Amino acid sequence: MEEIKLNLPTPIETIIVDGVSFFLKRDDLIHPDFSGNKTRKLHYYLQKDFSHIKKLVSYGSNQSNAMYSMSVLAKINGWKFEYYTDHISEFLNKNPHGNYAKALENGMNIVEGKIQDIENKDTLFINEGGRDKEASFGLEIMANEIVDWQVSNNIQELNIFLPSGTGTTALFLQKYCSLLTFNNPLKITVYTTPCVGNSDYLIKQFNELEPNSIYHPNILEPQKKYHFGKLYKELYNIWLKLRKQTSTEFDLLYDPIGWSVLLNNLDIFGRNTLYIHQGGLLGNISMLERYKRKYKDLE
Ligand SMILES: *Cc1c(COP(=O)(O)O)cnc(C)c1O
């Protein structure tokens, strides 16, 4: 296996949005070939010995950041990568782009339809979006980075905010931050918002990974129901505003919803708030293309 060097700890910067100061953890800079939090979730597979494995199998959306990161993981290990998805549109089939194109370049074998029996000793199965217990390995390391930074910057009470899909990242981050600050004066509260489904869905996801609810992050719902992956001009405008004010590119699927919740709750997030930039920029290629096709007058 090729040696993989992650850029750890990922840097923490200060940014100002609408006149309010936030800390920003740049997990998007963790590795040039992996996507932000998917690298954290897959860290376990980079660290442990999987030399008996010949094939990686997973499933989910055909533009997902997780799919792309898994294709990188398979490639560097010399594994086959088989990925199941519901449907590939005519358009994508004819014009592969974004995560899909890059994953194909890395040798992904994409299969339309339901996942088959995978009872094979040399096959590694990873759940959709990396929603697995193994994700805890990389997120414990991330929690350690944050607590070390908190101590050296003398911040007693810290809020962490990150938008959720499966909720895996937020859950394990809260769990390890709680364990690391247990019995000492530091306090860390992790807040998240559901970008896929609603709070009930997210709580269900949390419970599957960790039954003890004292380790669950706080959930704030968006003011409005957004359907995952759908295009909303107001979300695009938040993304554009962030790029203008911070000179940082955020992801277009999760971050605009995250920031809208954050900026609507400044009573909580007005100070000592750390936002996690979870990467996903390769996914922006297909999102931007769709935005430009739908709204001709975009900046
Ligand atoms: C996957 C992803 C998320 C959601 O992570 P979960 O652990 O599934 O909640 C958020 N932001 C970006 C950019 C992602 O790629």
The ligand as an SDF file (V2000), in Angstrom:
LIG
                    3D

 15 15  0  0  0  0  0  0  0  0999 V2000
  -20.5630   13.7000    3.8980 C   0  0  0  0  0  0  0  0  0  0  0  0
  -20.5820   15.1540    4.1690 C   0  0  0  0  0  0  0  0  0  0  0  0
  -21.3120   15.7040    5.2420 C   0  0  0  0  0  0  0  0  0  0  0  0
  -22.1640   14.8520    6.1600 C   0  0  0  0  0  0  0  0  0  0  0  0
  -21.4130   14.0040    6.9910 O   0  0  0  0  0  0  0  0  0  0  0  0
  -22.1560   12.9320    7.9090 P   0  0  0  0  0  0  0  0  0  0  0  0
  -21.1000   12.3080    8.7240 O   0  0  0  0  0  0  0  0  0  0  0  0
  -22.8060   11.9430    6.9770 O   0  0  0  0  0  0  0  0  0  0  0  0
  -23.1860   13.6450    8.7100 O   0  0  0  0  0  0  0  0  0  0  0  0
  -21.2660   17.0830    5.4330 C   0  0  0  0  0  0  0  0  0  0  0  0
  -20.5450   17.8920    4.6180 N   0  0  0  0  0  0  0  0  0  0  0  0
  -19.8390   17.3930    3.5880 C   0  0  0  0  0  0  0  0  0  0  0  0
  -19.0880   18.3340    2.7300 C   0  0  0  0  0  0  0  0  0  0  0  0
  -19.8230   16.0200    3.3260 C   0  0  0  0  0  0  0  0  0  0  0  0
  -19.1150   15.5460    2.2860 O   0  0  0  0  0  0  0  0  0  0  0  0
  1  2  1  0
  2  3  1  0
  2 14  2  0
  3  4  1  0
  3 10  2  0
  4  5  1  0
  5  6  1  0
  6  7  2  0
  6  8  1  0
  6  9  1  0
 10 11  1  0
 11 12  2  0
 12 13  1  0
 12 14  1  0
 14 15  1  0
M  END
$$$$
